[in-house]
Amino acid sequence: MKKTHIDDDWADGSEADLPHVPYSPARYTVEEMLERSQHFYTMMNQRRSVRFISPEPVPRAVVENVIRAAGTAPSGAHTEPWTFVVVSDSETKRKIREIVEEEEEINYKQRMGDKWVRDLQRLRTNWVKEYLDVAPYLILVFKQTYGILSSGKKKTHYYNEISVSISCGLLLAALQVRYTPAHTHTHTHACTCTDTRTK
């Protein structure tokens, strides 16, 4: 059958014939697997979404390491359709808070509906996000719906939203491994993780 459509994403062949990368995973005894899995579960079970934040500094290198860990997430066709932006500047954090709170107030008063708002009452949460000013770092996560090839053509990013969600999950796990609670806030398809330590 004659093809009537050519996917121009790969027309320049810049990523064709990439070499195979051999994979040699570490092997563990049954006892080691049980110990490691139990230890990991124990750490994850201590994870909390907190809204009372300490301004205690966090080493920048640690933040960079947890983002590197998030970047190991699987993605559709290995497109890695995410961008992580670390914000520490006080004025920028203040502006982000203003944008988030403006949208969140609309969410609570118009978009979410009475049932959703009632379900959140037990958490004592609303559209005021003072922790966005207090956290030493904000990690903003953006999805890339497409990339740009060296030829200037667009490259499709398959399952970009799902891939970014998985990456956010690894980000939270990496934060917890270093015993740093975080609060995630979803705003216009972006996940904002406050990198924090509780008081």
Backbone as a printed PyTorch tensor [residue, N CA C, xyz], in Angstrom:
tensor([[[  0.8530,  -1.1980,   0.0000],
         [  0.0000,   0.0000,   0.0000],
         [  0.8870,   1.2460,   0.0000]],

        [[  0.5640,   2.1650,  -0.8700],
         [  1.3490,   3.3830,  -0.9740],
         [  1.0340,   4.3250,   0.1770]],

        [[  2.0920,   4.8560,   0.8210],
         [  1.8930,   5.8060,   1.9100],
         [  1.4540,   7.1490,   1.3440]],

        [[  0.4150,   7.6750,   1.9210],
         [ -0.0820,   8.9760,   1.4670],
         [  0.3360,  10.0940,   2.4100]],

        [[  0.9550,   9.7050,   3.5560],
         [  1.3510,  10.7170,   4.5290],
         [  2.7220,  10.3710,   5.0740]],

        [[  3.5800,  11.3340,   5.1430],
         [  4.9120,  11.1420,   5.7150],
         [  5.0270,  12.0120,   6.9520]],

        [[  5.4580,  11.3930,   8.0600],
         [  5.6530,  12.1380,   9.2930],
         [  6.9250,  12.9660,   9.1620]],

        [[  6.7670,  14.2580,   9.0180],
         [  7.9260,  15.1280,   8.8140],
         [  8.8030,  15.2550,  10.0520]],

        [[  8.3120,  14.7400,  11.2080],
         [  9.1180,  14.8200,  12.4200],
         [ 10.5110,  14.2270,  12.2260]],

        [[ 10.5790,  13.1370,  11.4690],
         [ 11.8300,  12.3910,  11.3720],
         [ 12.4560,  12.5060,   9.9790]],

        [[ 12.0160,  13.4860,   9.1960],
         [ 12.4650,  13.5850,   7.8090],
         [ 13.9540,  13.8800,   7.6810]],

        [[ 14.5560,  14.5560,   8.6860],
         [ 15.9680,  14.9070,   8.5350],
         [ 16.9020,  13.8010,   9.0270]],

        [[ 16.3540,  12.7860,   9.6670],
         [ 17.1600,  11.6380,  10.0710],
         [ 18.2110,  11.9390,  11.1180]],

        [[ 18.0750,  13.0260,  11.8640],
         [ 19.1060,  13.4040,  12.8340],
         [ 19.2010,  12.4250,  13.9930]],

        [[ 18.1370,  11.6570,  14.2490],
         [ 18.1580,  10.7140,  15.3590],
         [ 18.0810,   9.2730,  14.8730]],

        [[ 18.3570,   9.0690,  13.5980],
         [ 18.3050,   7.7110,  13.0520],
         [ 19.5850,   6.9540,  13.3810]],

        [[ 19.4540,   5.6270,  13.4730],
         [ 20.6120,   4.7430,  13.6610],
         [ 21.4250,   5.0690,  14.9070]],

        [[ 20.7380,   5.4140,  15.9910],
         [ 21.4540,   5.6340,  17.2460],
         [ 21.9930,   4.3050,  17.7540]],

        [[ 23.1850,   4.2930,  18.3600],
         [ 23.7610,   3.0340,  18.8260],
         [ 22.9660,   2.4470,  19.9870]],

        [[ 22.9610,   1.1270,  20.0730],
         [ 22.3090,   0.4420,  21.1830],
         [ 23.1260,   0.6460,  22.4530]],

        [[ 22.4410,   0.9640,  23.5420],
         [ 23.1100,   1.1490,  24.8290],
         [ 22.8400,  -0.0830,  25.6850]],

        [[ 23.8470,  -0.8970,  25.9540],
         [ 23.6220,  -2.1100,  26.7530],
         [ 23.2290,  -1.7640,  28.1810]],

        [[ 22.3980,  -2.6010,  28.7650],
         [ 21.9190,  -2.3760,  30.1280],
         [ 22.3290,  -3.5520,  30.9940]],

        [[ 23.0470,  -3.2600,  32.0610],
         [ 23.4890,  -4.2980,  32.9930],
         [ 23.0350,  -3.9190,  34.3900]],

        [[ 21.8240,  -4.3140,  34.7820],
         [ 21.3020,  -3.9220,  36.0900],
         [ 22.0430,  -4.6040,  37.2330]],

        [[ 22.0820,  -3.9160,  38.3660],
         [ 22.6560,  -4.5230,  39.5680],
         [ 21.7590,  -5.6700,  40.0170]],

        [[ 22.3570,  -6.7110,  40.5420],
         [ 21.6060,  -7.8690,  41.0080],
         [ 21.7640,  -7.9830,  42.5170]],

        [[ 20.6610,  -8.3480,  43.1840],
         [ 20.6520,  -8.4280,  44.6370],
         [ 20.1150,  -9.7800,  45.0770]],

        [[ 20.5190, -10.1870,  46.2590],
         [ 19.9570, -11.4000,  46.8390],
         [ 18.5230, -11.1250,  47.2730]],

        [[ 17.7790, -12.1820,  47.5660],
         [ 16.4040, -12.0170,  48.0330],
         [ 16.3780, -11.1770,  49.3000]],

        [[ 17.3030, -11.4380,  50.2090],
         [ 17.3480, -10.6850,  51.4620],
         [ 17.6110,  -9.2050,  51.2000]],

        [[ 18.5220,  -8.9170,  50.2750],
         [ 18.8120,  -7.5230,  49.9430],
         [ 17.6120,  -6.8460,  49.2970]],

        [[ 16.9140,  -7.5540,  48.4080],
         [ 15.7300,  -6.9790,  47.7720],
         [ 14.6620,  -6.6480,  48.8010]],

        [[ 14.4490,  -7.5580,  49.7500],
         [ 13.4550,  -7.3120,  50.7940],
         [ 13.8500,  -6.1110,  51.6430]],

        [[ 15.1210,  -6.0450,  52.0200],
         [ 15.5860,  -4.9450,  52.8620],
         [ 15.4800,  -3.6050,  52.1350]],

        [[ 15.9100,  -3.5810,  50.8780],
         [ 15.8830,  -2.3390,  50.1120],
         [ 14.4540,  -1.8810,  49.8350]],

        [[ 13.5780,  -2.8210,  49.4900],
         [ 12.1910,  -2.4490,  49.2070],
         [ 11.4800,  -1.9740,  50.4650]],

        [[ 11.7640,  -2.6080,  51.6080],
         [ 11.1490,  -2.1770,  52.8670],
         [ 11.6450,  -0.7940,  53.2590]],

        [[ 12.9350,  -0.5550,  53.0770],
         [ 13.5050,   0.7500,  53.4110],
         [ 12.8950,   1.8440,  52.5350]],

        [[ 12.7420,   1.5450,  51.2470],
         [ 12.1560,   2.5310,  50.3390],
         [ 10.7060,   2.8060,  50.7100]],

        [[  9.9440,   1.7540,  51.0130],
         [  8.5520,   1.9540,  51.4210],
         [  8.4780,   2.8020,  52.6850]],

        [[  9.3510,   2.5320,  53.6490],
         [  9.3330,   3.2900,  54.9030],
         [  9.5500,   4.7730,  54.6390]],

        [[ 10.4920,   5.0930,  53.7600],
         [ 10.7310,   6.4960,  53.4120],
         [  9.5200,   7.1080,  52.7180]],

        [[  8.9360,   6.3840,  51.7640],
         [  7.7890,   6.9170,  51.0320],
         [  6.5730,   7.0760,  51.9370]],

        [[  6.4390,   6.1940,  52.9110],
         [  5.2890,   6.2540,  53.8150],
         [  5.3590,   7.4630,  54.7370]],

        [[  6.5230,   8.0750,  54.8330],
         [  6.6730,   9.2910,  55.6380],
         [  6.3900,  10.5550,  54.8240]],

        [[  6.0840,  10.4000,  53.5440],
         [  5.8320,  11.5580,  52.6860],
         [  4.5720,  12.2860,  53.1130]],

        [[  4.6230,  13.5980,  53.1230],
         [  3.4710,  14.4150,  53.4670],
         [  3.3880,  15.6070,  52.5170]],

        [[  2.1620,  16.0290,  52.2320],
         [  1.9500,  17.2770,  51.4950],
         [  1.7080,  18.3600,  52.5320]],

        [[  2.6840,  19.2280,  52.7200],
         [  2.6230,  20.2060,  53.8040],
         [  2.3020,  21.5900,  53.2600]],

        [[  1.6770,  22.3980,  54.1180],
         [  1.3410,  23.7700,  53.7410],
         [  1.8980,  24.7830,  54.7300]],

        [[  2.6780,  24.3030,  55.6820],
         [  3.3530,  25.1840,  56.6270],
         [  4.8500,  24.9940,  56.3940]],

        [[  5.4850,  26.0110,  55.8810],
         [  6.8150,  25.8780,  55.3070],
         [  7.8550,  26.6240,  56.1310]],

        [[  9.0370,  26.0180,  56.2660],
         [ 10.1730,  26.6760,  56.9000],
         [ 11.0360,  27.3520,  55.8390]],

        [[ 11.5620,  28.5330,  56.1280],
         [ 12.4620,  29.1960,  55.1800],
         [ 13.8930,  28.6700,  55.2560]],

        [[ 14.1260,  27.6270,  56.0400],
         [ 15.4790,  27.0810,  56.1940],
         [ 16.0910,  26.7640,  54.8270]],

        [[ 17.3060,  27.2280,  54.5750],
         [ 17.9210,  27.0270,  53.2540],
         [ 18.1120,  25.5470,  52.9160]],

        [[ 18.0280,  25.2510,  51.6420],
         [ 18.2980,  23.9210,  51.1060],
         [ 19.4430,  24.0640,  50.1120]],

        [[ 20.4680,  23.2170,  50.1880],
         [ 21.5820,  23.3330,  49.2390],
         [ 21.1060,  23.2450,  47.7910]],

        [[ 21.5690,  24.1600,  46.9780],
         [ 21.1590,  24.1780,  45.5690],
         [ 21.5260,  22.8640,  44.8710]],

        [[ 22.6640,  22.2930,  45.2260],
         [ 23.1030,  21.0440,  44.5930],
         [ 22.1190,  19.9150,  44.8540]],

        [[ 21.4940,  19.9270,  46.0200],
         [ 20.5070,  18.8950,  46.3370],
         [ 19.2880,  19.0510,  45.4350]],

        [[ 18.8510,  20.2800,  45.2430],
         [ 17.7140,  20.5430,  44.3550],
         [ 18.0320,  20.0730,  42.9360]],

        [[ 19.2330,  20.3520,  42.4910],
         [ 19.6320,  19.9230,  41.1460],
         [ 19.6560,  18.4000,  41.0350]],

        [[ 20.0850,  17.7200,  42.0990],
         [ 20.1310,  16.2570,  42.0690],
         [ 18.7370,  15.6400,  41.9870]],

        [[ 17.7680,  16.1980,  42.7270],
         [ 16.4250,  15.6160,  42.6750],
         [ 15.7880,  15.8660,  41.3030]],

        [[ 16.1410,  16.9780,  40.6750],
         [ 15.6390,  17.2330,  39.3190],
         [ 16.2810,  16.2620,  38.3320]],

        [[ 17.5640,  15.9760,  38.5200],
         [ 18.2060,  14.9630,  37.6690],
         [ 17.4990,  13.6170,  37.8150]],

        [[ 17.1340,  13.2850,  39.0470],
         [ 16.4180,  12.0270,  39.2740],
         [ 15.0770,  12.0330,  38.5480]],

        [[ 14.3640,  13.1570,  38.6170],
         [ 13.0760,  13.2630,  37.9180],
         [ 13.2550,  13.1080,  36.4150]],

        [[ 14.3930,  13.5610,  35.9150],
         [ 14.6660,  13.4830,  34.4850],
         [ 14.9640,  12.0850,  33.9820]],

        [[ 15.0650,  11.1140,  34.9020],
         [ 15.2690,   9.7230,  34.4780],
         [ 13.9490,   9.0230,  34.1850]],

        [[ 12.8400,   9.7200,  34.3140],
         [ 11.5210,   9.1090,  34.1050],
         [ 11.3640,   8.6230,  32.6660]],

        [[ 10.5830,   7.5590,  32.4750],
         [ 10.2860,   7.1220,  31.1070],
         [  9.3710,   8.1310,  30.4200]],

        [[  9.4340,   8.1760,  29.0990],
         [  8.5800,   9.1000,  28.3500],
         [  8.2820,   8.5150,  26.9780]],

        [[  7.1870,   8.9720,  26.3850],
         [  6.7790,   8.4840,  25.0780],
         [  7.8570,   8.7020,  24.0300]],

        [[  8.3250,   7.6180,  23.4060],
         [  9.3900,   7.6670,  22.3950],
         [ 10.6550,   8.3390,  22.9240]],

        [[ 10.8350,   8.2940,  24.2510],
         [ 12.0090,   8.8800,  24.9150],
         [ 12.2010,  10.3490,  24.5270]],

        [[ 11.0950,  11.0820,  24.4710],
         [ 11.1730,  12.4940,  24.0940],
         [ 11.4820,  13.4080,  25.2780]],

        [[ 11.3040,  12.8960,  26.5120],
         [ 11.5860,  13.6830,  27.7210],
         [ 10.9510,  15.0770,  27.6250]],

        [[  9.6210,  15.1390,  27.5650],
         [  8.9360,  16.4000,  27.2560],
         [  8.7040,  17.3000,  28.4680]],

        [[  9.7370,  17.5430,  29.2490],
         [  9.5680,  18.3500,  30.4570],
         [ 10.6370,  19.4270,  30.5500]],

        [[ 10.2770,  20.4820,  31.2390],
         [ 11.2220,  21.5470,  31.5760],
         [ 11.0540,  21.8590,  33.0520]],

        [[ 12.1480,  21.8090,  33.8070],
         [ 12.1310,  22.1500,  35.2280],
         [ 12.7690,  23.5230,  35.4030]],

        [[ 12.0700,  24.3920,  36.1030],
         [ 12.5770,  25.7410,  36.3580],
         [ 12.6480,  25.9450,  37.8650]],

        [[ 13.8360,  26.2560,  38.3680],
         [ 14.0360,  26.4730,  39.8030],
         [ 14.0180,  27.9710,  40.0740]],

        [[ 13.1680,  28.3770,  41.0050],
         [ 13.0140,  29.8010,  41.3330],
         [ 13.3960,  30.0190,  42.7910]],

        [[ 14.3360,  30.9360,  43.0260],
         [ 14.7200,  31.2920,  44.3950],
         [ 14.5870,  32.7870,  44.6590]],

        [[ 14.4810,  33.5750,  43.6200],
         [ 14.3710,  35.0280,  43.7580],
         [ 13.0500,  35.4030,  44.4260]],

        [[ 13.1360,  36.1990,  45.4780],
         [ 11.9500,  36.5400,  46.2780],
         [ 10.8860,  37.2630,  45.4660]],

        [[ 11.2980,  38.2080,  44.6340],
         [ 10.3320,  38.9710,  43.8540],
         [  9.6320,  38.0830,  42.8300]],

        [[ 10.3860,  37.1730,  42.2210],
         [  9.7800,  36.2540,  41.2550],
         [  8.8000,  35.3210,  41.9480]],

        [[  9.1640,  34.8420,  43.1280],
         [  8.2500,  33.9790,  43.8880],
         [  6.9770,  34.7320,  44.2510]],

        [[  7.1190,  36.0100,  44.5890],
         [  5.9400,  36.8120,  44.9300],
         [  5.0060,  36.9390,  43.7330]],

        [[  5.5830,  37.1710,  42.5510],
         [  4.7640,  37.2990,  41.3450],
         [  4.0800,  35.9770,  41.0020]],

        [[  4.8050,  34.8730,  41.1880],
         [  4.2040,  33.5600,  40.9530],
         [  3.0390,  33.3460,  41.9010]],

        [[  3.2200,  33.7230,  43.1550],
         [  2.1290,  33.5730,  44.1220],
         [  0.9080,  34.3760,  43.6840]],

        [[  1.1130,  35.5980,  43.2130],
         [ -0.0100,  36.4290,  42.7740],
         [ -0.7720,  35.7620,  41.6330]],

        [[ -0.0360,  35.2210,  40.6680],
         [ -0.6790,  34.5540,  39.5250],
         [ -1.4550,  33.3320,  39.9800]],

        [[ -0.8180,  32.5210,  40.8280],
         [ -1.4540,  31.2870,  41.3000],
         [ -2.7010,  31.6000,  42.1100]],

        [[ -2.6080,  32.5560,  43.0230],
         [ -3.7550,  32.8700,  43.8750],
         [ -4.9120,  33.4540,  43.0740]],

        [[ -4.6010,  34.2520,  42.0710],
         [ -5.6680,  34.8100,  41.2290],
         [ -6.4440,  33.6930,  40.5320]],

        [[ -5.7150,  32.7220,  39.9730],
         [ -6.3670,  31.6010,  39.3020],
         [ -7.0840,  30.6940,  40.2910]],

        [[ -6.4680,  30.4680,  41.4440],
         [ -7.0690,  29.5840,  42.4350],
         [ -8.3590,  30.1670,  43.0090]],

        [[ -8.4200,  31.4730,  43.1810],
         [ -9.6550,  32.0850,  43.6690],
         [-10.7900,  31.8430,  42.6780]],

        [[-10.4760,  31.9410,  41.3860],
         [-11.4840,  31.6330,  40.3660],
         [-11.8790,  30.1660,  40.4500]],

        [[-10.8900,  29.2870,  40.6720],
         [-11.1930,  27.8590,  40.8160],
         [-12.1880,  27.6180,  41.9390]],

        [[-11.8870,  28.1550,  43.1080],
         [-12.7260,  27.9210,  44.2820],
         [-14.1180,  28.5260,  44.1300]],

        [[-14.2050,  29.6790,  43.4980],
         [-15.4790,  30.3850,  43.4320],
         [-16.3130,  30.0480,  42.2000]],

        [[-15.6760,  29.5060,  41.1470],
         [-16.4170,  29.2800,  39.9040],
         [-16.2150,  27.8940,  39.3000]],

        [[-14.9770,  27.4470,  39.1510],
         [-14.7040,  26.2580,  38.3450],
         [-14.9310,  24.9470,  39.0820]],

        [[-14.6020,  24.8820,  40.3470],
         [-14.5300,  23.6040,  41.0470],
         [-15.8900,  23.0400,  41.4400]],

        [[-16.8240,  23.8920,  41.7400],
         [-18.1330,  23.4110,  42.1690],
         [-18.2050,  23.2120,  43.6710]],

        [[-19.4280,  23.1980,  44.2060],
         [-19.6320,  23.1450,  45.6550],
         [-19.0800,  21.8730,  46.2820]],

        [[-19.2690,  20.7310,  45.6270],
         [-18.8320,  19.4640,  46.2250],
         [-17.3200,  19.4240,  46.3890]],

        [[-16.5980,  19.8360,  45.3660],
         [-15.1410,  19.8410,  45.4320],
         [-14.6660,  20.7550,  46.5630]],

        [[-15.2610,  21.9420,  46.6540],
         [-14.8770,  22.8900,  47.6960],
         [-15.1770,  22.3080,  49.0730]],

        [[-16.3340,  21.6520,  49.2200],
         [-16.6720,  21.0370,  50.5100],
         [-15.6840,  19.9300,  50.8640]],

        [[-15.2750,  19.1480,  49.8730],
         [-14.3240,  18.0640,  50.1340],
         [-12.9710,  18.5870,  50.6070]],

        [[-12.6440,  19.8200,  50.2450],
         [-11.3660,  20.4080,  50.6450],
         [-11.4230,  21.0750,  52.0110]],

        [[-12.6300,  21.2720,  52.5520],
         [-12.7600,  21.9920,  53.8140],
         [-12.0320,  21.2960,  54.9560]],

        [[-12.0480,  19.9600,  54.9540],
         [-11.3920,  19.2300,  56.0460],
         [ -9.8750,  19.4290,  56.0270]],

        [[ -9.3380,  19.8250,  54.8680],
         [ -7.9050,  20.0890,  54.7610],
         [ -7.5600,  21.5310,  55.1160]],

        [[ -8.5950,  22.3380,  55.3780],
         [ -8.4130,  23.7480,  55.7450],
         [ -7.5580,  24.4870,  54.7040]],

        [[ -7.8730,  24.2490,  53.4540],
         [ -7.1240,  24.8920,  52.3800],
         [ -8.0300,  25.8000,  51.5670]],

        [[ -7.4470,  26.8140,  50.9850],
         [ -8.1910,  27.7320,  50.1200],
         [ -7.2340,  28.2640,  49.0540]],

        [[ -7.5790,  29.3930,  48.4550],
         [ -6.7630,  29.9030,  47.3520],
         [ -5.5500,  30.7060,  47.8230]],

        [[ -5.4070,  30.9200,  49.1190],
         [ -4.2540,  31.6550,  49.6470],
         [ -3.0700,  30.6950,  49.7680]],

        [[ -1.9580,  31.0040,  49.1100],
         [ -0.7960,  30.1100,  49.0520],
         [  0.4410,  30.8210,  49.6050]],

        [[  0.4090,  31.1450,  50.9030],
         [  1.5150,  31.9070,  51.4770],
         [  2.8380,  31.1510,  51.4390]],

        [[  2.7830,  29.8270,  51.3700],
         [  4.0250,  29.0480,  51.3500],
         [  4.8510,  29.3010,  50.0920]],

        [[  4.2380,  29.8430,  49.0500],
         [  4.9890,  30.1330,  47.8300],
         [  6.0000,  31.2560,  48.0430]],

        [[  5.7540,  32.1090,  49.0270],
         [  6.7140,  33.1470,  49.3900],
         [  7.8010,  32.6150,  50.3130]],

        [[  7.4420,  31.6460,  51.1420],
         [  8.3180,  31.1990,  52.2250],
         [  9.3250,  30.1510,  51.7780]],

        [[  8.9090,  29.2290,  50.9220],
         [  9.7850,  28.1300,  50.4940],
         [ 11.0760,  28.6760,  49.8830]],

        [[ 12.2230,  28.1150,  50.2450],
         [ 13.4870,  28.6080,  49.6790],
         [ 13.5740,  28.4390,  48.1690]],

        [[ 12.9230,  27.3950,  47.6490],
         [ 12.9070,  27.1640,  46.2050],
         [ 11.5100,  26.7660,  45.7580]],

        [[ 11.1370,  27.2000,  44.5730],
         [  9.9820,  26.6540,  43.8750],
         [ 10.5130,  25.9070,  42.6610]],

        [[  9.9950,  24.7110,  42.4370],
         [ 10.3470,  23.9640,  41.2350],
         [  9.1230,  23.9740,  40.3320]],

        [[  9.2090,  24.7000,  39.2410],
         [  8.1100,  24.7700,  38.2860],
         [  8.3430,  23.7140,  37.2120]],

        [[  7.3180,  22.9310,  36.9270],
         [  7.4370,  21.8570,  35.9470],
         [  6.4960,  22.1420,  34.7860]],

        [[  7.0380,  22.2020,  33.5900],
         [  6.2600,  22.4930,  32.3940],
         [  6.3440,  21.3270,  31.4170]],

        [[  5.2360,  21.0530,  30.7400],
         [  5.2650,  20.0350,  29.6910],
         [  5.5940,  20.6910,  28.3560]],

        [[  6.2900,  19.9630,  27.5160],
         [  6.5900,  20.4030,  26.1570],
         [  5.7210,  19.5860,  25.2040]],

        [[  4.7990,  20.2140,  24.5260],
         [  3.9350,  19.4780,  23.6030],
         [  4.6770,  19.0660,  22.3400]],

        [[  5.7680,  19.7540,  22.0490],
         [  6.6040,  19.3670,  20.9140],
         [  8.0120,  19.9210,  21.1290]],

        [[  8.9810,  19.3520,  20.4060],
         [ 10.3460,  19.8440,  20.4260],
         [ 10.7040,  20.4140,  19.0630]],

        [[ 11.9260,  20.9060,  18.9420],
         [ 12.4050,  21.4630,  17.6780],
         [ 13.6550,  20.6970,  17.2610]],

        [[ 13.6190,  20.1150,  16.0750],
         [ 14.7650,  19.3950,  15.5360],
         [ 15.8280,  20.3680,  15.0340]],

        [[ 17.0250,  19.8450,  14.7820],
         [ 18.1100,  20.6930,  14.2750],
         [ 17.7560,  21.3220,  12.9280]],

        [[ 16.8290,  20.6800,  12.2120],
         [ 16.3870,  21.2160,  10.9170],
         [ 15.3840,  22.3540,  11.0720]],

        [[ 14.9380,  22.5770,  12.3290],
         [ 13.9380,  23.6010,  12.5720],
         [ 12.5130,  23.0860,  12.5440]],

        [[ 12.3380,  21.8070,  12.2070],
         [ 11.0000,  21.2210,  12.1620],
         [ 10.5450,  20.8100,  13.5610]],

        [[  9.2360,  20.7280,  13.7100],
         [  8.6730,  20.2940,  14.9810],
         [  8.8210,  18.7810,  15.1470]],

        [[  9.0680,  18.3790,  16.3810],
         [  9.1670,  16.9610,  16.7220],
         [  8.0600,  16.6350,  17.7160]],

        [[  7.2140,  15.6950,  17.3800],
         [  6.0860,  15.3460,  18.2380],
         [  6.5620,  14.7520,  19.5560]],

        [[  5.9780,  15.2020,  20.6580],
         [  6.2270,  14.6230,  21.9720],
         [  5.0000,  13.7980,  22.3550]],

        [[  5.1210,  12.4930,  22.2180],
         [  3.9950,  11.5990,  22.4610],
         [  3.7260,  11.4680,  23.9600]],

        [[  2.4430,  11.3890,  24.3130],
         [  2.0420,  11.2060,  25.7120],
         [  2.7500,  12.2100,  26.6240]],

        [[  2.8320,  13.4590,  26.1810],
         [  3.6250,  14.4290,  26.9340],
         [  3.0880,  14.6820,  28.3370]],

        [[  1.7620,  14.7400,  28.4770],
         [  1.2090,  15.0320,  29.8020],
         [  1.4130,  13.8630,  30.7610]],

        [[  1.2120,  12.6400,  30.2690],
         [  1.4380,  11.4600,  31.1030],
         [  2.9130,  11.3550,  31.4770]],

        [[  3.7840,  11.5970,  30.5190],
         [  5.2230,  11.5070,  30.7730],
         [  5.6600,  12.5110,  31.8390]],

        [[  5.1480,  13.7340,  31.7600],
         [  5.4980,  14.7530,  32.7470],
         [  4.9430,  14.3820,  34.1200]],

        [[  3.7590,  13.7900,  34.1540],
         [  3.1810,  13.3610,  35.4290],
         [  4.0570,  12.3080,  36.0950]],

        [[  4.5580,  11.3580,  35.3110],
         [  5.4600,  10.3410,  35.8580],
         [  6.7270,  10.9980,  36.3940]],

        [[  7.2470,  11.9640,  35.6510],
         [  8.4480,  12.6680,  36.0850],
         [  8.2110,  13.4020,  37.3990]],

        [[  7.0270,  13.9940,  37.5570],
         [  6.6880,  14.6690,  38.8160],
         [  6.6420,  13.6700,  39.9700]],

        [[  6.1420,  12.4610,  39.6950],
         [  6.1250,  11.4350,  40.7280],
         [  7.5260,  11.0800,  41.1890]],

        [[  8.4500,  10.9420,  40.2390],
         [  9.8380,  10.6650,  40.6100],
         [ 10.4470,  11.8440,  41.3600]],

        [[ 10.0630,  13.0570,  40.9830],
         [ 10.5570,  14.2410,  41.6800],
         [ 10.1500,  14.2040,  43.1470]],

        [[  8.8890,  13.8880,  43.4080],
         [  8.4140,  13.8160,  44.7880],
         [  9.1200,  12.7080,  45.5560]],

        [[  9.3370,  11.5650,  44.8990],
         [ 10.0450,  10.4650,  45.5530],
         [ 11.4750,  10.8770,  45.8860]],

        [[ 12.1420,  11.5610,  44.9610],
         [ 13.5150,  12.0020,  45.1950],
         [ 13.5800,  13.0100,  46.3360]],

        [[ 12.5940,  13.8990,  46.4110],
         [ 12.5400,  14.8470,  47.5220],
         [ 12.3710,  14.1140,  48.8440]],

        [[ 11.5430,  13.0710,  48.8540],
         [ 11.3030,  12.3350,  50.0760],
         [ 12.5290,  11.5310,  50.4980]],

        [[ 13.2760,  11.0110,  49.5320],
         [ 14.4880,  10.2490,  49.8530],
         [ 15.4500,  11.1060,  50.6650]],

        [[ 15.4540,  12.4020,  50.3980],
         [ 16.3050,  13.2760,  51.2080],
         [ 15.5070,  13.9310,  52.3360]],

        [[ 14.3520,  13.3300,  52.6610],
         [ 13.5210,  13.7490,  53.7920],
         [ 13.1140,  15.2100,  53.7020]],

        [[ 12.6630,  15.6190,  52.5380],
         [ 12.1580,  16.9720,  52.3440],
         [ 10.7070,  16.9200,  51.9080]],

        [[  9.7680,  17.2820,  52.8000],
         [  8.3650,  17.3220,  52.3870],
         [  8.1480,  18.3870,  51.3240]],

        [[  7.1250,  18.1900,  50.5230],
         [  6.8130,  19.1560,  49.4710],
         [  5.3100,  19.2370,  49.3020]],

        [[  4.8540,  20.3400,  48.7460],
         [  3.4390,  20.4760,  48.4020],
         [  3.3460,  20.6950,  46.9070]],

        [[  2.5060,  19.9180,  46.2440],
         [  2.3390,  20.0780,  44.7990],
         [  1.0890,  20.8910,  44.5190]],

        [[  1.2160,  21.7710,  43.5590],
         [  0.0740,  22.5970,  43.1660],
         [ -0.0310,  22.5720,  41.6590]],

        [[ -1.1650,  22.1210,  41.1390],
         [ -1.3630,  22.0490,  39.6960],
         [ -2.0480,  23.3160,  39.2150]],

        [[ -1.4110,  23.9870,  38.2690],
         [ -1.9370,  25.2680,  37.7850],
         [ -1.7440,  25.3340,  36.2820]],

        [[ -2.8330,  25.4100,  35.5660],
         [ -2.8190,  25.4820,  34.0960],
         [ -1.8320,  24.4900,  33.4930]],

        [[ -2.0220,  23.2270,  33.8580],
         [ -1.2330,  22.1200,  33.3150],
         [  0.2310,  22.1710,  33.7280]],

        [[  0.5480,  22.8690,  34.8100],
         [  1.9240,  22.8610,  35.3050],
         [  1.9170,  22.4550,  36.7620]],

        [[  2.8520,  21.6170,  37.1430],
         [  2.9590,  21.1660,  38.5280],
         [  4.0100,  22.0090,  39.2170]],

        [[  3.6540,  22.6850,  40.3090],
         [  4.5830,  23.5170,  41.0440],
         [  4.9030,  22.8290,  42.3500]],

        [[  6.1460,  22.4140,  42.5370],
         [  6.5400,  21.7090,  43.7490],
         [  7.3680,  22.6480,  44.6060]],

        [[  6.9260,  22.9270,  45.8270],
         [  7.7030,  23.7590,  46.7190],
         [  8.7220,  22.8820,  47.4150]],

        [[  9.9910,  23.1600,  47.1970],
         [ 11.0690,  22.3780,  47.7720],
         [ 11.3610,  22.9420,  49.1530]],

        [[ 11.0180,  22.2050,  50.2020],
         [ 10.9600,  22.8060,  51.5210],
         [ 11.4460,  21.8700,  52.6020]],

        [[ 11.5840,  22.4350,  53.7740],
         [ 11.7230,  21.6610,  54.9950],
         [ 10.7120,  22.2050,  55.9850]],

        [[ 10.0060,  21.3340,  56.6650],
         [  9.0110,  21.7910,  57.6250],
         [  9.6910,  22.2540,  58.8990]],

        [[  9.0180,  23.1310,  59.6260],
         [  9.5590,  23.5980,  60.8960],
         [  9.5250,  22.4780,  61.9180]]])
